[in-house]
Amino acid sequence: PLQAPTRIIPTFLMSVSISTTVHILVMFFQFRESEKSEVAAIERAMEHSGIPVILTSVTTASGLASFGTAAIVPVQNLGLCAAAGVMFSLFYTLFLLPALLALLPVGKKRKDRLPTFSLFGAMISRLSRFTVAHAKLIGAVFLALFVISIIAIQSVRFVHDPMLRLPETTQLRQSTELISSHFPGLARIE
C-alpha cells in the first residue's frame, strides 16, 4: 500500500539500482580499452565489481529487511518492499546487464585518448590550488557558519497544524476546530 514511508521506495530503488549498474559499467568501459573483446571486458568488470556489488546489495537489503520486525505497519512495508526491490535490482544487474552489454552495440573502442587538458579540468585545478592556498580562511569561514547555524537552529520550532493552512472562514476549519474543542485529538497526524 502507498503510505507516507513507502513513498520513498521508487526514488530509493532508482538510486541504489543506478549506482550498482554504473559501478559495473565504469569498469566495463575501462577494461574494454585493454581487452581484445567485449566479452572479456564484461568478464573482467564482473570479476572486479561483482563481489562488492553483491555485498553492498545484500547488506542494504538486510538492513531494510530488519524494519520488517517494526511494530508500525508502514515501516514494516517500507522495509520488506525496499529489501525485495534491492534484491531484484541486484539480480537484474548481475544477469541482465552483462547480457545487454553483449547483445547491444555499445560503440567503438576509442583508439585515441581524450586530451588531459580541458577547460573543466583547468577550472578544477585552479579551484583546488585556491582552496589549498586559502585553507585556513576557508576553514574559519565554515567554522563560523557552523557556529551560527548551531545558534540559529535553537530558534527553529516545528509546528504542524494543517488547519492553519485553511482560511478561517472555511467550513472545514470551523467544524474541525469546534469538534476539537470538545474532543481533543480529532485532527491526527499520520
C-alpha positions as semicolon CSV with decimal commas, in nm:
position;residue;x (nm);y (nm);z (nm)
1;P;0,000;0,000;0,000
2;L;0,105;0,358;-0,066
3;Q;0,175;0,511;0,273
4;A;0,383;0,803;0,392
5;P;0,703;0,596;0,447
6;T;0,660;0,381;0,134
7;R;0,652;0,685;-0,096
8;I;1,032;0,696;-0,089
9;I;1,074;0,343;-0,227
10;P;1,081;0,431;-0,602
11;T;1,340;0,706;-0,556
12;F;1,547;0,493;-0,320
13;L;1,543;0,192;-0,554
14;M;1,639;0,406;-0,854
15;S;1,942;0,545;-0,674
16;V;2,053;0,202;-0,549
17;S;1,997;0,038;-0,889
18;I;2,170;0,309;-1,088
19;S;2,468;0,311;-0,851
20;T;2,513;-0,063;-0,882
21;T;2,482;-0,057;-1,260
22;V;2,713;0,240;-1,305
23;H;2,978;0,072;-1,090
24;I;2,992;-0,224;-1,329
25;L;2,960;-0,008;-1,642
26;V;3,255;0,210;-1,543
27;M;3,474;-0,096;-1,503
28;F;3,345;-0,242;-1,830
29;F;3,439;0,072;-2,025
30;Q;3,780;0,083;-1,858
31;F;3,856;-0,282;-1,934
32;R;3,716;-0,253;-2,285
33;E;4,012;-0,034;-2,375
34;S;4,265;-0,301;-2,278
35;E;4,082;-0,625;-2,359
36;K;4,064;-0,792;-2,700
37;S;3,689;-0,849;-2,694
38;E;3,385;-0,703;-2,527
39;V;3,310;-1,041;-2,370
40;A;3,649;-1,038;-2,199
41;A;3,583;-0,681;-2,079
42;I;3,246;-0,788;-1,938
43;E;3,404;-1,083;-1,759
44;R;3,678;-0,867;-1,610
45;A;3,432;-0,599;-1,500
46;M;3,216;-0,861;-1,330
47;E;3,521;-1,021;-1,164
48;H;3,635;-0,681;-1,039
49;S;3,300;-0,539;-0,925
50;G;3,080;-0,844;-0,871
51;I;3,168;-0,917;-0,509
52;P;3,150;-0,552;-0,391
53;V;2,815;-0,507;-0,567
54;I;2,675;-0,828;-0,415
55;L;2,795;-0,741;-0,064
56;T;2,661;-0,387;-0,088
57;S;2,320;-0,502;-0,209
58;V;2,290;-0,785;0,043
59;T;2,384;-0,565;0,339
60;T;2,148;-0,289;0,221
61;A;1,863;-0,539;0,178
62;S;1,939;-0,694;0,520
63;G;1,929;-0,357;0,689
64;L;1,599;-0,273;0,520
65;A;1,453;-0,616;0,600
66;S;1,523;-0,553;0,968
67;F;1,245;-0,291;0,951
68;G;1,011;-0,585;0,890
69;T;1,009;-0,650;1,264
70;A;0,890;-0,298;1,349
71;A;0,564;-0,256;1,533
72;I;0,449;0,014;1,288
73;V;0,291;-0,139;0,977
74;P;0,402;0,133;0,728
75;V;0,762;0,088;0,845
76;Q;0,729;-0,290;0,803
77;N;0,601;-0,238;0,449
78;L;0,885;0,001;0,371
79;G;1,149;-0,244;0,494
80;L;1,016;-0,553;0,323
81;C;0,928;-0,391;-0,011
82;A;1,254;-0,196;-0,034
83;A;1,460;-0,504;0,060
84;A;1,288;-0,707;-0,211
85;G;1,346;-0,425;-0,459
86;V;1,719;-0,411;-0,378
87;M;1,749;-0,785;-0,438
88;F;1,560;-0,759;-0,769
89;S;1,796;-0,478;-0,867
90;L;2,096;-0,698;-0,784
91;F;1,952;-0,981;-0,991
92;Y;1,899;-0,751;-1,290
93;T;2,247;-0,605;-1,255
94;L;2,422;-0,943;-1,237
95;F;2,220;-1,121;-1,507
96;L;2,055;-0,868;-1,737
97;L;2,330;-0,604;-1,760
98;P;2,606;-0,836;-1,890
99;A;2,363;-0,990;-2,139
100;L;2,262;-0,647;-2,267
101;L;2,625;-0,538;-2,292
102;A;2,698;-0,847;-2,502
103;L;2,392;-0,803;-2,726
104;L;2,364;-0,429;-2,778
105;P;2,615;-0,217;-2,965
106;V;2,794;-0,002;-2,710
107;G;3,007;0,192;-2,953
108;K;3,355;0,152;-3,087
109;K;3,669;0,136;-2,880
110;R;3,842;0,469;-2,866
111;K;4,181;0,449;-3,027
112;D;4,275;0,796;-2,914
113;R;4,267;0,914;-2,559
114;L;4,098;1,233;-2,454
115;P;4,343;1,516;-2,400
116;T;4,446;1,556;-2,040
117;F;4,384;1,931;-2,053
118;S;4,032;2,061;-2,076
119;L;3,855;2,377;-1,973
120;F;3,672;2,198;-1,693
121;G;3,992;2,030;-1,577
122;A;4,170;2,366;-1,570
123;M;3,887;2,518;-1,363
124;I;3,901;2,229;-1,115
125;S;4,279;2,262;-1,096
126;R;4,256;2,636;-1,024
127;L;3,987;2,575;-0,764
128;S;4,198;2,314;-0,585
129;R;4,503;2,547;-0,584
130;F;4,288;2,830;-0,443
131;T;4,139;2,615;-0,167
132;V;4,478;2,479;-0,064
133;A;4,633;2,828;-0,062
134;H;4,349;2,968;0,150
135;A;4,278;2,662;0,365
136;K;4,282;2,848;0,699
137;L;4,048;3,122;0,578
138;I;3,806;2,868;0,427
139;G;3,816;2,659;0,744
140;A;3,747;2,967;0,959
141;V;3,452;3,074;0,740
142;F;3,296;2,728;0,754
143;L;3,355;2,706;1,130
144;A;3,184;3,044;1,175
145;L;2,891;2,929;0,959
146;F;2,868;2,610;1,164
147;V;2,858;2,802;1,492
148;I;2,597;3,043;1,353
149;S;2,383;2,752;1,233
150;I;2,406;2,580;1,574
151;I;2,290;2,902;1,741
152;A;2,017;2,963;1,483
153;I;1,882;2,608;1,498
154;Q;1,785;2,669;1,861
155;S;1,512;2,906;1,741
156;V;1,356;2,658;1,497
157;R;1,015;2,538;1,612
158;F;0,835;2,254;1,439
159;V;0,461;2,306;1,419
160;H;0,227;2,102;1,209
161;D;-0,138;2,202;1,205
162;P;-0,297;2,151;0,863
163;M;-0,598;2,355;0,968
164;L;-0,385;2,670;0,991
165;R;-0,334;2,650;0,615
166;L;-0,706;2,695;0,553
167;P;-0,875;3,036;0,575
168;E;-1,067;3,094;0,899
169;T;-1,393;3,124;0,705
170;T;-1,366;2,773;0,560
171;Q;-1,644;2,541;0,678
172;L;-1,397;2,252;0,722
173;R;-1,173;2,456;0,953
174;Q;-1,460;2,590;1,158
175;S;-1,615;2,246;1,201
176;T;-1,287;2,081;1,289
177;E;-1,200;2,349;1,546
178;L;-1,547;2,324;1,702
179;I;-1,530;1,946;1,734
180;S;-1,165;1,959;1,850
181;S;-1,262;2,200;2,130
182;H;-1,494;1,929;2,270
183;F;-1,297;1,619;2,163
184;P;-0,920;1,686;2,161
185;G;-0,716;1,481;1,917
186;L;-0,966;1,484;1,631
187;A;-0,715;1,603;1,373
188;R;-0,448;1,338;1,399
189;I;-0,104;1,347;1,242
190;E;-0,015;1,040;1,042
